């Protein structure tokens, strides 16, 4: 905290607002050479706009640990040219293993983890995920997903722990403990990010990012207890829900973000938006007249970092809002204090780039075996009365359905690329369900 205070006292308003700005990595890519930086664009982002965070995976997806190392080195070199040399915090959706790195060990999605009912296995899996994510030079992951789904049609059910708040709480603690370890600054640990605070999995229609109707009593009895457990376990950050509850977008709710999360639950970590969600207060939710007004509403509600993520309007608008007295400097200082604290805790001022020699177990047989053990315990057999198991090789078996011969559906989202849509290419050497039966 002393280091944070000292650094904060040296910062200009522009440097502070830059720390609150998060931009997607593809914004800085060379249009003629996907996956590689345009030096001018990277310099503009880090030196002119002072951005504090970058997220996502470079094109075309799933870089090797060596490519991640080169990417992070380029970012670190640019940050070291700035006046205060504040490191850039890189975040990624490594939600079931270091799933954006070629050759990484994949674990079951969270619904599969919950089906093991085995917190020790889940914690061990998170430790491996942290190890392999840090081997990719990335210190911050957007996991665990603590959504409490109530609508079976919801499209992200697989990303949650299911419909039991007690089980979800236990699994949340196991993941946070595994990710962050005893020392989140270790080269084998990462900062976790709880998501999506709050009420995200309960949309009225079942469609993602659409409104919910949830009485606060129900939110407190179920949803909030999961976050409470993860906060107590030490989760360093939280991502805000893209939805709205009872007509109020969560990104605009001071009641939910500041009064309950920060004050009542005592959460001292970083509150980050989801993708483009401050802009959406203006364009989709219609609670802000302009994008500038949306920035004021969200920051005053308690947002610390904005996943903007494809432009610098947040930076220019927030600087202007502070200069004109519409957002107090105290709110900016609170946000930046939280961000800098996490950077110090992650040891980023010492090193942001992994030494690959420190990670001999990346994608190793030992890690694969742990993933297999978890997958095996996740299998759920409902009933087998005079039924199909054990399989009889002399009989014909019909393997049917749209997902039967697809790695895309078997791996699910956030696998190699954003929605995992290229898993059939990246995991061509693995068996689909049909191929597994055939073999």
Order of alpha helices (4+ residues) and beta strands (2+ residues): alpha-alpha-beta-beta-beta-alpha-beta-alpha-beta-alpha-alpha-beta-alpha-beta-alpha-beta-beta-beta-beta-alpha-alpha-beta-alpha-alpha-alpha-alpha-alpha-alpha
